[in-house]
Amino acid sequence: MQLSKETIIEQANKSCKNTLMETLDIEVIDYGDNFLVARMPVTPKVHQPDGVLHGGATLALAESVGSFATHIFVDINKYFVRGIEISANHLKSVREGYVYAKATFVHKGRSTQLLEIRVTDEKDHLISLCKLTTLSLPRTA
């Protein structure tokens, strides 16, 4: 049985309870054949002391959306997924509103996956460009 888009998004958001994703108010909002999108509000709780979005919060958003994407596209009953490398170029500051992270697969290998995550603001300006490598390993009994 294939789950609906709405069911998958709902299940992804339910899995965020009592995690960093809940703390940062990260919410999965869309997905398709090769991508996943999440958003995060930019409020003082994710600011640097000078009032702009903290790069660490941006990376937490990017890794969350990239890892979620990998979870959706691999059989998590047979494999577990871990992020093994993330990098980012921060290009623009944000003080308020939402940032959106769209994770798109560059490579879907048997054990490693490479994703590009574009973090944009509400006007679709590029805020950060991130790269995430995930590792899928077989679960043992």
C-alpha positions in Angstrom: 0.0 0.0 0.0 1.4 3.4 -1.0 0.9 6.2 1.4 -0.6 9.5 0.3 1.5 12.7 0.2 -0.5 14.1 3.1 0.0 11.0 5.2 3.8 11.0 4.7 4.0 14.7 5.6 1.8 14.1 8.7 4.0 11.1 9.8 7.2 13.1 9.3 5.9 15.9 11.4 4.7 13.6 14.1 8.1 12.0 14.3 9.5 15.5 15.3 7.9 15.4 18.8 10.5 15.8 21.6 13.4 16.4 19.2 15.5 19.3 18.0 13.1 19.7 15.1 10.3 20.4 17.5 12.5 22.8 19.5 13.3 24.8 16.3 9.7 24.5 15.0 10.8 22.8 11.8 7.8 21.6 9.8 7.8 19.3 6.7 5.5 21.0 4.1 6.0 19.2 0.8 7.7 16.4 -1.0 7.9 14.8 -4.5 9.7 12.1 -6.4 13.2 13.6 -5.8 12.8 16.3 -3.1 11.5 17.3 0.3 10.7 20.8 1.7 10.6 22.0 5.3 10.3 25.4 6.8 11.5 27.0 10.0 10.4 30.3 11.6 13.1 32.9 12.1 12.5 34.2 15.6 14.9 35.3 18.4 15.3 31.7 19.5 17.3 30.9 16.3 19.1 34.3 16.2 22.7 35.1 16.7 23.3 37.8 19.4 23.1 40.5 16.7 19.6 39.5 15.6 20.1 37.4 12.4 19.5 33.8 11.7 22.3 31.6 13.3 24.2 29.5 10.8 24.0 26.5 13.2 20.2 26.7 13.1 20.3 26.8 9.3 22.5 23.7 9.3 20.1 22.0 11.7 17.3 22.7 9.3 19.3 21.5 6.3 20.4 18.3 8.0 16.9 17.6 9.2 15.3 18.0 5.8 18.0 16.1 4.0 17.8 13.2 6.5 14.0 13.1 6.3 14.3 12.9 2.5 16.6 9.9 2.7 14.3 8.3 5.2 11.3 8.6 2.8 13.2 7.2 -0.1 14.8 4.1 1.6 13.2 1.2 3.4 13.7 2.2 7.0 12.6 -1.2 8.1 15.7 -2.6 6.5 18.1 0.4 6.8 19.0 3.1 9.3 20.2 6.5 8.1 22.8 8.8 9.5 24.2 12.1 8.2 27.9 11.8 7.8 29.0 15.1 6.4 27.4 18.5 5.9 28.7 21.8 4.6 27.1 25.2 3.9 27.8 28.5 2.3 25.8 31.2 4.0 25.0 33.9 1.5 22.4 36.3 3.0 21.1 37.2 6.4 17.5 36.9 7.6 16.0 38.6 10.7 12.3 37.4 10.6 9.7 35.4 8.7 10.3 31.8 7.5 13.2 30.1 5.8 12.5 27.1 3.5 14.9 24.2 2.9 14.5 22.1 -0.2 16.5 18.9 -0.3 17.1 17.4 -3.7 19.0 14.2 -4.4 22.2 14.5 -6.4 23.0 10.8 -5.9 21.0 7.9 -4.6 23.5 5.2 -4.0 23.0 1.8 -2.3 24.8 3.0 0.9 25.5 6.7 0.4 23.3 9.5 -0.7 24.2 13.1 -1.6 21.7 15.9 -1.3 21.8 19.5 -2.2 19.8 21.7 0.2 18.8 25.2 -0.9 17.7 27.4 2.0 15.6 30.4 0.9 13.6 33.1 2.4 9.9 34.0 1.8 10.8 35.9 -1.3 12.8 32.9 -2.7 16.2 34.6 -2.1 19.0 32.1 -1.6 20.1 32.3 2.0 22.4 29.2 2.2 23.5 26.5 -0.1 24.2 23.2 1.7 25.5 19.8 0.8 24.6 16.7 2.9 26.0 13.2 2.6 23.9 10.4 4.3 24.8 6.8 5.0 22.2 4.0 4.8 23.3 0.8 6.6 21.4 -2.5 7.0 19.7 -3.0 10.3 20.8 -6.1 12.1 18.5 -8.4 14.0 
